[in-house]
Amino acid sequence: MPSLGADMDEGTLLEWLVKPGDQVHKGDIIAVVDTAKAAIEVESFHTGTIERLEVEPGQTVPVGTVLAMITEPEEVAATPAEPPAVAPPAVARHRQKPRPKKAPAARRQLPPRAAAGEPRPAAPGSPLVRHLAQELGVDLGTVPGTGPAGTITRADVEHAAASAQPEAARPTVTRPVPAQAETMPPQAPAPAARLRVSPRARRVAAQLKVEVSGITGTGPGGAVREADVRRAAAGAETAAAGPPQAAKRAPTATASERTPAMRLAIGRLMARSKHEIPHYYLSNTVDMTAAMAWLHQRNRELAISERLVPAALLLKAAALAARQVPELNGYWDNDQFNPAAAVHVGVPVSLRGGGLLTPAIRDAAGLPPGELMTRLRDLVIRARAGRLRRAELTDATITVTNLGDQGVEAVFGVIFPPQVALVGIGKVIEKPVAVNGMVGARPTVITTLSADHRASDGYTGARFLTAMSDLLQRPEEL
């Protein structure tokens, strides 16, 4: 059971995406784990064969508990680049020398088969694409890839699922053959419903005690989404207790079971932060005239869907400033500061049901503003849909919170341990500013810094805010 945050002591295994005998590669999604905040997809740390599953779905176990045993092929284990120096906690390794030939033999057959008739690599698509295909019941061997070098993309999988859906649904609706009517309906819909249920929807269904096999999905390929589960729950309560009471009970049941647990976890972590971390706070008002002028000029050259917003420049400036002032980019651990090798920016995402998650944009300092916007949009969508992965919740080296879109002018946040700094960004507003003895209205934004006094002092924090301001005066370099 991996640690998915400083506030996590235990987790509940929601479902396995593999079974004994399956071959997995490092990075493949193998399970979904429920925490107080969200359902998280957990990837494998090793390449090998699943020998056995140690924990059953529904069990709650402490962090560090062995979830599964993976048998590594001897030739893979002997490769110096494959095994990490320290075995990660999510999956324990178990080597068996009598059975090293099965996995290599199976893998050796993959390259010729892929090269013979299909324009795709032996392992088509990313782990997330393979997981989506499994969830929607799509055989990747039949999907033509449209990505680079024939790689199968998420859109390819969704298109294949949508194309297959009418054929899958037709037997149970239009063929009243007695012999199949007794065999097909009990078996065919059940696996499809089980495979085509998002982790988020499965979690909500368990909370509301709704059987997902009887729900008609409205997602890609008929996948069951959270909204489908809530509609089914509301319908069940309507039948049992009448329309007036059912409409009120469904939302309160979700709030009473989910939001308080998340609020409690957030409260404990923030209380620990304020108790253990000696915060200091700085703020700076940044002139955004150059940045906004460049932004308007740049957006004239872009399609409407690709146009940038000020938050993209502010986020990029914060990431570059963290790279220039590395004393604020890293972790406080064992009474010392450990700088991070790269800048992974954590971005708080508010959830529709209450609470928040803080996934990370990896290597944010090296991404152009447009790519940062794309990554941020993707994280927000997947965070609210319950499709985040373990690394996205544990890799952040510094957090940037932006409440400007809510009308807030300044944000003084609480540091997420074990990080040592949090940057706040307010709303871009016009204010009277004196420049060269002349007063005029200029766009400005207030940037703030909450920092750990054990790792740095005010001088270091001031360097960070000054670097961020200087970068915004040269937006073309961002």
Helices and strands as residue ranges (DSSP letters): E 10-16, E 23-24, E 29-34, E 39-43, E 48-53, E 60-62, E 68-71, H 74-77, E 92-93, H 102-108, H 110-117, H 127-136, G 140-142, G 148-150, H 154-174, H 178-187, H 189-195, H 199-208, G 212-214, G 220-222, H 226-241, H 243-257, H 259-276, E 279-287, H 289-300, G 304-306, H 310-324, G 326-328, E 330-333, E 336-339, E 345-346, E 349-350, E 356-357, E 360-361, G 364-366, H 369-385, H 390-394, E 398-402, G 404-406, E 421-425, E 429-435, E 438-452, H 458-472, G 475-477
